[in-house]
Amino acid sequence: MRNALLGLLAVTMIGASSAEAADIAAGKEKAEICAGCHGANGISETENIPSLAGQPDQFIQWQLVFFRSGARKNEQMQPIVEQLNNEDIRNLGAYFASLTPPKAQADDNPDLSKKGAQAAVGRRCASCHADNFAGTKAVARIAGQREEYLVKALQDFKSGKRSGGGVAAMADVAYPLSQEEIEALAHYLAHFSGS
C-alpha cells in the first residue's frame, strides 16, 4: 500500500512538472549543497557516491521523492531532502539532466567487460536502461557510472535493502546474480563507451 501511495505521489509530482516548467538556474543554485558529495557538475569523485550528471530528469525526481518520504534511506540524504519542496525537486531534476554525463574510463580489464556484457544481455538491462544504458524517463543512466557504486547498488537490490521504488524489477534482476556477475556487470557498465 505504501509503495502504491508513493508511486501515486511521484506520478502526481512528475505530472505536475509538465504544467510548470522547471527552472534550471534555480536547480543549479539548489544543487550547490549536492556538490560536496556528488561532485562539481554532478560528477562524483567519491567512492560509493553516484554521479548525477546526465541522469534522466524524472529519475532524479523520483529518487528525491523516495528519499524525502523515507522509502529510500540514507543518513546523509535525509536531512537534505526533508528541506526540498516539489518545485525544488523539479528544478534539481532538470538541472542534473542538463549536465554532461561522466565519460567512461579506459577499460583496464576487457575480459571482465566481456563477462559483464554477457550478464547485461542475459538480464535484459537494455530493455529498461536503453541500448546505450543512458536511462530514460524514470530509469537511471548506468553507463559511465562509478564502478564501486554500481556494485553497491546491485548488492543492495539483491539483498532487498533497496527496492527501486514502486516496482520490483531491479530486485528480480539482481537477486539471481552471483558476486562475480555483479562485479563484471558493474565493470562493463562503468567502462561502457557507447553514448
N, C-alpha and C positions, 0 to 999 in steps of 0.2 A: 504494500500500500504506500509506504513511504517513498519508494523509488518511483512509483506512478505519479505521486504528487510532485516530487522533484522534477520529473520529466515534464509534467504539465507546466510547472513554474518556468522551467528553462525554455520550453517551446513558446510560452507566452512572452517571455522576455525577449527571445530571439525574434519572434514575430513582430514585436513592437519595434525592433531595430530597423525594419524596413520603413516604418512610418516616420521615425525620427532619424535623420542622418547622423551618423557618428562624427565626432569631431576629433580628427587625428592629432591635431595640435594639443588639444586637451588631454588626449590619451598619452601623448609623449610626456607632457608635464606630470601626469599622474604616475607614469612609469619610472620616474626618477628613483623612487624607492626600490623598484624591482632590479635596477642595475647592480645593486650591491651583491646580489646572488646570481641573477640571470645574465649579468654582463652588460657592458656597453653595447648599445644597438641590439640587445636581445640575444647576444651570442655568449653563451656560458663558457667560462674558463675554470669553473669549479666542479670538482668531482661530484657525481650523482645529482647535479643540478641541471635540468634540461635547458637547452636553448629555446627561446620563444620566437625568435625572428623567423618570419615566413610561415608561422603556424596559421592554419585557416582561422578566420575571424570567429566563426561560430564555435570552433573547438576551444579557443581561449575563453569565450563567453561561458560555455558550458562548464569548463573546469573551474572557473572562478565562482560560478553559482554553486557547484558541488562543494568547493572548499567553504564558501560562506555558509551554506546550510549545515555543514558538518558531515555530509555524506562522504566526502573525501577529507582525510585528516592529515595535517602536517603542522607541527607546533610552530614553525616559522611563518607559515602562510596564514594561519587562523587569525592572529591579531591584525594582520594587514587587510585581509578580505572582509573582516567584520566592519571595516570603515567604508567599504565601497557601496555605492548605490547602483541601481541599474544603468544609469547614464554613464557612470564611471566604467562599468563593465563593458558596455557597448564601445566606448571610446578606446579602452585598452585593447579590445579585440581588433578594432580597425587599425590601431597603431601597430601592433605586433605583426598583423597580416601584411602591412605595407612595407615592412623591413625586408632586406635581402637575407635569405636564409644562409646558414653556415655552409661553407663549401666542404665537400668530402675530402678527407685527408688521403694522401697516397697510401695505397693498400700495401701493408708490410707483410701480409700473410694471405696470398691469393688462394692457397689450398683451403684455408678456413672460410674464406669468402665463397668458394665454390660449394662447400657444405652448407653454408648459410643460404645461398641461392636456392639450393635444393629444398631446404626447410621452408623457405618463403613460398616456393611453388606448392609444396605439399600441404602447407597450412593456408593456402589461398590468400596470402597477405594483400596481394594487389586487388582483390575483389572489394576491399574496403578502403585501403590506403592509396589506391590508384597504381597504375603500371609504373609510374616514376616515384612512388612512395612519398609523394608530396602532400598527401592527405587531400581531403575535400570536405567542405561544409563542416560538420562536427567531428570529423575523423582526423586524428593527428598526422602531421608531417613527421615521418620517421627517417627519411633519407638525410644523411649527414648529421643526425643527432649524436650526442655524446655516447660512445660505446658502453661505458660502465653504467650510464643512466638507463640505456635500453635493457641491459642485463637486469638491473634492479627492477625496472617496470615489469618485465616479463616474469621475474620471480614473484613480484607482488600479485600479478594477475593469477599466476599458477597457484599460489598459496591461498588466494581469496582475500588477501589484505586489501587489494584494490579491485573494484568491481567494474570500472569503466562506465559508471553512471547507471542509466536505466536499462541497459542491455547487458547480457552476459556473453557476448561474442568473444571478447578477449579472454575471459576465463575459460571458455570452451576450447579456444585455440591453444592457450598456454598450458593448460593442465596436463596434457599428454607429453609435452616437451621434456626431453631429458636436459640435464645441465649442459651437456656437450652441445645439444641443439640450440639451447638458449644462447650460449656463448658464440656459436657460429652465426646464428641469425643476427645477433647484435653487431658482430664484427662486419658482416656483409652490409647491413643497413647503414652503419656509421661510415662506411667507405663507399657507399653506392654513389656513383657519379652521374648517372642518367638524370637529367633535370626534367 
